[in-house]
């Protein structure tokens, strides 16, 4: 490990201020070079995030190589409780970014940390954050005079702002793991979930809040989240927050915090707006980079393949890639949510244990997919770029760009999911004919030297040779290799989901809509439609029943005056013949005109006419026929 700026002494000895006290100018940058020809050991600094349902201690794992001459956390002066929590997971030595960040951050100085993805930035700010907190066990419970304890100790002491929900859950888990012996209370605040559980956690008391800008600002403006006593602030993946348009919300949050605070900003890249933000809100920060200035942004241990593939053959080609030799967990990235879901469904139909993560899914379903992927129940995760930032999953051996990324920065963060923390990985990019110009720009920006991808199909021999695919590989996974439990084996916590589409647990378990018994419907009564002219039913146009009014053809007592009495029997007989099934008493033979109120209960419902003659007589007939029914009911 070689320092390119400064003497071989401690990093604190070479810090120089370019201006007087109170200046916002950055100090001299401290840069480390991480050479690959140094022997490696098997200690790690990147923990594995646990289940996001609750922020509780989750076992860390240590299997990533670091330099043997790197200092340990104990040598840098970290609290024994934190050192013991990390040592239980085998995390003893520091990475380059942590080696330079910890001495500065532990002293309470503002820091800008810049390193490639997968270099251990989470513990780079997490360890100093926990070290400078006052744990609940060290806070006074009350006074000797019997006064109650200060309730202000239950408000957050530290705030961590991250761009995505998945990264929020992961960082909260990592902080809870590292501070489990301190009893530090960590809460994750992010959108897509109900407010009530998060408000209950804040009322109960919290020491560290990890959240996304939108939900943090919402709760702060409603005065549910108290930011007036925050002593430490961390902005993680600041460049991604800029890309997602969160920078205005972040600035509003920063203005709610006290002026006297410890601020740390970590990012993989440093665009202009992020530098301006650091100059405005950080106090004389030290810019640290754990790499050489001319070092590429892509890990040297990541082998890259680029193929020009046809859209109709991409799924077939993808199934061959997923059958490569020594393939472990694999992440597939696409641009749109529909493409992600379609690819995941196609792979599941072909026998692969695949899950999807995109914005149309509810937060519970997204967390279910990530938990299943981390635990190995599924080995293929198809996602949009929302999962390409900060998500740390062990043993991701392959990354596939199903669609060409939009720019070089997106490409770097996609393939950065593999080859993390000193491990090796494989990145495969599929470029369609209409995406060649995008790929040429990416290749030129990153200096990859691959401007023209090779035309490749699912049967191309060089594809099998590059990825060590078996010769007999087909488009479906053999049944003998389907050993994963699948997504259905992982529980889903959809309580409190806000927006998005929840998974249908019944349909996933094999239940169909046809098996659900529906209640029987009451049979509808038959209705008779009649057509009349001047109060007389026209022959062949419908039937009538015995009774008064305009129904049944004849009119008695208040009917229309245009109908002759001699025509009434004929009209009634015709109506009875056409409506025999609806009115059986009328089918016995020709019936004389019935008196008002007789047969009112058996006759069919009449379709009312709007306006015209006989309107008043219809009302009087209906009122008269209703009287016997009321008398019988009483």
PEZI-V435982 format. One record per run of one state. SS is the DSSP state (H for helix, E for strand, - for the rest). FROM is the first residue (numbers start at 1). LEN is the number of residues. If there is no record, write none. Layout:
{{SS,FROM,LEN} {SS,FROM,LEN}}
This chain:
{{-,1,1} {E,2,2} {-,4,7} {H,11,4} {-,15,15} {E,30,4} {-,34,6} {E,40,1} {-,41,26} {E,67,1} {-,68,4} {E,72,1} {-,73,7} {H,80,9} {-,89,4} {E,93,1} {-,94,2} {H,96,11} {-,107,4} {E,111,4} {-,115,6} {H,121,11} {-,132,4} {H,136,3} {-,139,12} {H,151,4} {-,155,3} {E,158,5} {-,163,2} {H,165,14} {-,179,7} {E,186,4} {-,190,3} {E,193,1} {-,194,1} {H,195,10} {-,205,3} {E,208,5} {H,213,9} {-,222,10} {E,232,5} {-,237,1} {H,238,6} {-,244,3} {H,247,10} {-,257,5} {E,262,6} {-,268,4} {H,272,10} {-,282,4} {E,286,4} {-,290,12} {E,302,7} {-,309,2} {H,311,11} {-,322,2} {E,324,1} {-,325,4} {E,329,5} {-,334,3} {H,337,13} {-,350,4} {E,354,4} {-,358,3} {E,361,1} {-,362,1} {H,363,13} {-,376,4} {E,380,4} {-,384,1} {H,385,3} {-,388,8} {E,396,6} {-,402,6} {H,408,8} {-,416,4} {H,420,3} {-,423,2} {E,425,7} {-,432,1} {H,433,14} {-,447,7} {E,454,2} {-,456,5} {H,461,7} {-,468,1} {E,469,1} {-,470,9} {H,479,3} {-,482,5} {H,487,3} {-,490,7} {E,497,1} {-,498,3} {E,501,1} {-,502,3} {H,505,4} {-,509,4} {H,513,3} {-,516,16} {E,532,2} {-,534,2} {E,536,2} {-,538,29} {H,567,12} {-,579,5} {H,584,5} {-,589,26} {H,615,19} {-,634,1}}
